[in-house]
Amino acid sequence: MNILKTLSLCLVMSLTFSCKTEQKKDEKSTTETSQATMEEPTPTQTEALEARKSNFSKQADDKTKAIYKDGLDAVLESGILDNAKQVGDAAPTFTLKNAVGTEVALQDYLAKGPVVLVWYRGGWCPYCNINLRYLQEELPNIKAQGANLLAITPELPDQSISTSEKNHLEFEVLSDIGNGVAKAYGVVFKLTDEVAKIYNQKFDLNKHNGDDSNELPLAATYIIDTDGTIRYAFLDSDYRKRAEPSDLTAFLKQMKQ
């Protein structure tokens, strides 16, 4: 009996020690995970775009990279950045349909407050989708400044609603079929033949836009004041660069001062 009692006591002590050891391991693991989470801040939009750019550079062949570079150079050399609407210019008014066919007028939104106007090339563009997601995250801060956000795309409505749903967007996505509004703002360019060929083979660009113009808008961003004057303009020939959403909020705050 004494032997049995001794064995039982040893077993209990062994299990207790084992449980405490595992508990300490779990606590250590939880602590390390928490520390790792705290040490890994959410990347900015610019960092996310650069990561996407770096990934493309690693995967794409030299021929494709050369074609895309020539395309970017052609946009820059076209003079579009100088001809586009600038800070201080009057913003052309417009009425476009949203993803469900409802007409949306810029003037109606300006009656409520400043408007952040953003162009995106299409849901097929990974850089655009990154931009849209970060804009959605920043939307509460933009609205807190009394402003509204409108996004414009040359995509057909059935394509734009897919983009809107995919990115869970809570702001208006407007279809500028034929780039009429984008042309009024001076932000439209024609793709080089080589880039257009790739875009149509990989993304079915013409089907998305409902024409064969092979024209796209810059990934431009404007902030328009309630009087219709452009107060902020982000214009870049490189579609991989976008206005940082937090910078838009910061600018809106300055406008109120």
C-alpha positions as CSV (number, residue, x, y, z in Angstrom):
1,M,0.0,0.0,0.0
2,N,2.8,2.4,0.9
3,I,4.4,1.6,-2.5
4,L,1.1,2.4,-4.3
5,K,0.7,5.7,-2.3
6,T,4.2,6.7,-3.2
7,L,3.7,5.9,-6.9
8,S,0.4,7.8,-6.9
9,L,2.1,10.8,-5.3
10,C,4.9,10.8,-7.8
11,L,2.4,10.6,-10.7
12,V,0.4,13.6,-9.4
13,M,3.6,15.6,-8.9
14,S,4.8,14.7,-12.3
15,L,1.6,15.8,-14.0
16,T,1.5,19.0,-12.0
17,F,5.0,19.9,-13.0
18,S,4.2,19.0,-16.7
19,C,1.1,21.2,-16.7
20,K,2.9,24.1,-15.2
21,T,5.7,23.8,-17.7
22,E,3.2,23.7,-20.6
23,Q,1.4,26.7,-19.1
24,K,4.6,28.7,-19.0
25,K,5.3,27.7,-22.6
26,D,1.8,28.9,-23.6
27,E,2.2,32.1,-21.7
28,K,5.6,32.7,-23.3
29,S,4.2,31.9,-26.8
30,T,1.3,34.3,-26.2
31,T,3.7,37.0,-25.0
32,E,6.0,36.6,-28.0
33,T,3.0,36.7,-30.4
34,S,1.7,39.9,-28.8
35,Q,5.1,41.5,-28.9
36,A,5.5,40.5,-32.6
37,T,2.1,42.0,-33.3
38,M,3.0,45.2,-31.6
39,E,6.3,45.4,-33.5
40,E,4.7,45.0,-36.9
41,P,2.7,48.2,-37.7
42,T,0.3,48.3,-40.6
43,P,2.1,49.4,-43.8
44,T,1.2,52.7,-45.3
45,Q,-0.4,52.7,-48.8
46,T,2.9,53.8,-50.3
47,E,4.6,50.9,-48.7
48,A,2.0,48.5,-49.9
49,L,2.3,49.9,-53.5
50,E,6.1,49.6,-53.3
51,A,5.8,46.0,-52.2
52,R,3.5,45.2,-55.2
53,K,5.9,47.0,-57.5
54,S,8.9,45.0,-56.1
55,N,6.9,41.7,-56.5
56,F,6.2,42.5,-60.1
57,S,9.8,43.3,-60.8
58,K,10.9,39.9,-59.4
59,Q,8.3,38.0,-61.5
60,A,8.1,39.8,-64.8
61,D,10.4,39.1,-67.7
62,D,12.8,41.8,-69.0
63,K,10.7,42.3,-72.2
64,T,7.5,43.1,-70.3
65,K,9.3,45.4,-67.9
66,A,10.9,47.3,-70.8
67,I,7.4,47.6,-72.5
68,Y,5.9,49.0,-69.3
69,K,8.8,51.4,-68.8
70,D,8.4,52.7,-72.4
71,G,4.7,53.2,-71.7
72,L,5.4,55.2,-68.5
73,D,7.9,57.3,-70.4
74,A,5.4,58.0,-73.1
75,V,2.9,59.3,-70.6
76,L,5.4,61.6,-69.0
77,E,6.6,62.9,-72.4
78,S,3.0,63.6,-73.6
79,G,2.8,66.8,-71.5
80,I,-0.3,65.5,-69.7
81,L,0.9,66.6,-66.3
82,D,1.1,70.2,-67.5
83,N,-2.2,70.2,-69.4
84,A,-4.3,68.6,-66.6
85,K,-6.4,70.8,-64.3
86,Q,-4.2,72.3,-61.6
87,V,-4.6,73.9,-58.1
88,G,-6.6,77.1,-58.5
89,D,-8.5,76.0,-61.6
90,A,-12.3,75.6,-61.6
91,A,-13.3,72.0,-61.5
92,P,-15.4,70.9,-64.4
93,T,-18.9,69.9,-63.2
94,F,-20.4,66.6,-64.2
95,T,-23.1,64.1,-63.7
96,L,-22.3,60.4,-64.0
97,K,-24.1,57.2,-63.1
98,N,-22.9,55.1,-60.2
99,A,-22.6,51.3,-60.1
100,V,-26.4,50.8,-59.8
101,G,-27.3,53.3,-62.5
102,T,-28.2,56.3,-60.3
103,E,-27.1,59.7,-61.5
104,V,-24.7,61.5,-59.2
105,A,-23.8,65.1,-59.7
106,L,-20.6,66.8,-58.5
107,Q,-22.6,70.0,-57.7
108,D,-24.9,68.1,-55.3
109,Y,-22.0,66.8,-53.3
110,L,-20.2,70.2,-53.3
111,A,-23.4,71.6,-51.7
112,K,-22.6,69.3,-48.7
113,G,-18.9,70.0,-48.4
114,P,-15.5,69.6,-50.1
115,V,-15.1,66.6,-52.5
116,V,-12.2,64.3,-52.8
117,L,-12.2,63.1,-56.4
118,V,-10.2,60.1,-57.3
119,W,-9.6,58.3,-60.6
120,Y,-8.8,54.6,-60.8
121,R,-8.1,52.7,-63.9
122,G,-10.2,49.6,-63.2
123,G,-10.8,46.7,-61.0
124,W,-8.3,44.7,-63.1
125,C,-5.5,47.0,-61.8
126,P,-3.9,45.6,-58.6
127,Y,-2.5,49.1,-57.7
128,C,-5.9,50.6,-58.0
129,N,-7.4,47.9,-55.7
130,I,-4.7,48.7,-53.1
131,N,-5.6,52.4,-53.4
132,L,-9.3,51.8,-53.1
133,R,-8.9,49.7,-50.0
134,Y,-6.8,52.3,-48.2
135,L,-9.3,55.0,-49.2
136,Q,-12.0,52.9,-47.7
137,E,-10.1,52.7,-44.5
138,E,-9.5,56.4,-44.4
139,L,-13.1,57.3,-45.3
140,P,-14.4,57.9,-41.8
141,N,-11.6,60.4,-41.3
142,I,-12.4,62.1,-44.6
143,K,-16.0,62.4,-43.6
144,A,-15.1,63.7,-40.2
145,Q,-13.7,66.7,-42.0
146,G,-17.1,67.3,-43.6
147,A,-15.9,66.0,-47.0
148,N,-17.1,63.3,-49.3
149,L,-15.2,60.9,-51.6
150,L,-16.1,60.1,-55.2
151,A,-14.2,57.6,-57.4
152,I,-14.3,57.7,-61.2
153,T,-13.4,54.9,-63.5
154,P,-13.7,54.3,-67.3
155,E,-15.2,50.9,-66.5
156,L,-18.7,49.9,-67.5
157,P,-21.2,49.9,-64.6
158,D,-21.4,46.1,-64.3
159,Q,-17.6,46.0,-64.0
160,S,-17.4,48.9,-61.5
161,I,-20.0,47.3,-59.2
162,S,-17.9,44.2,-59.1
163,T,-14.9,46.3,-58.0
164,S,-17.0,48.1,-55.4
165,E,-18.3,44.9,-53.9
166,K,-14.9,43.2,-54.0
167,N,-13.3,46.1,-52.0
168,H,-16.4,46.7,-49.7
169,L,-16.5,50.3,-50.7
170,E,-18.8,52.7,-48.9
171,F,-18.3,55.6,-51.3
172,E,-19.7,56.3,-54.8
173,V,-18.0,54.7,-57.7
174,L,-18.9,56.4,-60.9
175,S,-18.6,55.2,-64.5
176,D,-17.1,57.7,-66.9
177,I,-17.7,55.7,-70.1
178,G,-15.5,57.0,-72.9
179,N,-13.5,59.1,-70.3
180,G,-15.5,62.2,-71.1
181,V,-15.1,63.7,-67.6
182,A,-11.5,62.6,-67.4
183,K,-10.9,64.5,-70.7
184,A,-12.5,67.6,-69.2
185,Y,-10.0,67.4,-66.4
186,G,-7.1,66.7,-68.9
187,V,-6.1,63.5,-67.3
188,V,-6.6,61.0,-70.2
189,F,-3.8,59.4,-72.2
190,K,-3.5,56.7,-74.9
191,L,-1.6,53.5,-74.1
192,T,1.3,52.6,-76.3
193,D,0.4,49.8,-78.7
194,E,2.6,47.3,-76.8
195,V,1.1,48.1,-73.4
196,A,-2.4,48.0,-74.9
197,K,-1.8,44.6,-76.3
198,I,-0.7,43.2,-72.9
199,Y,-3.6,44.8,-71.1
200,N,-6.1,43.3,-73.5
201,Q,-4.5,39.9,-73.4
202,K,-4.1,39.8,-69.6
203,F,-7.0,42.0,-68.4
204,D,-9.5,42.2,-71.3
205,L,-9.3,46.0,-71.1
206,N,-11.6,46.8,-74.0
207,K,-14.3,44.6,-72.6
208,H,-14.0,46.3,-69.2
209,N,-14.4,49.7,-70.8
210,G,-16.8,48.9,-73.6
211,D,-14.6,50.5,-76.3
212,D,-11.3,50.0,-78.2
213,S,-9.8,53.4,-77.6
214,N,-7.1,52.0,-75.4
215,E,-7.3,55.2,-73.3
216,L,-7.0,55.4,-69.6
217,P,-7.0,58.2,-67.0
218,L,-4.1,59.1,-64.8
219,A,-4.5,57.9,-61.2
220,A,-5.2,61.5,-60.3
221,T,-6.7,62.8,-57.1
222,Y,-8.2,66.3,-56.6
223,I,-9.7,68.0,-53.6
224,I,-12.4,70.4,-54.7
225,D,-13.7,73.2,-52.4
226,T,-17.4,74.0,-52.1
227,D,-17.1,76.9,-54.5
228,G,-15.8,74.5,-57.2
229,T,-12.2,75.5,-57.0
230,I,-9.5,72.8,-57.0
231,R,-7.5,73.2,-53.8
232,Y,-5.3,70.0,-54.0
233,A,-4.0,68.1,-57.0
234,F,-2.1,64.8,-57.1
235,L,-0.8,64.1,-60.6
236,D,1.8,61.6,-61.6
237,S,2.6,59.8,-64.8
238,D,3.4,56.6,-62.9
239,Y,0.1,54.8,-62.1
240,R,2.0,52.9,-59.3
241,K,2.1,56.1,-57.2
242,R,-1.0,57.4,-55.5
243,A,-2.0,60.1,-53.1
244,E,-1.6,58.8,-49.5
245,P,-5.1,58.8,-48.0
246,S,-4.0,60.2,-44.7
247,D,-2.4,63.1,-46.5
248,L,-5.9,63.9,-48.0
249,T,-7.4,64.1,-44.5
250,A,-4.5,66.3,-43.3
251,F,-5.1,68.7,-46.2
252,L,-8.8,68.8,-45.5
253,K,-8.0,69.8,-41.9
254,Q,-5.8,72.6,-43.1
255,M,-8.7,73.8,-45.4
256,K,-10.8,74.3,-42.3
257,Q,-8.3,76.5,-40.5
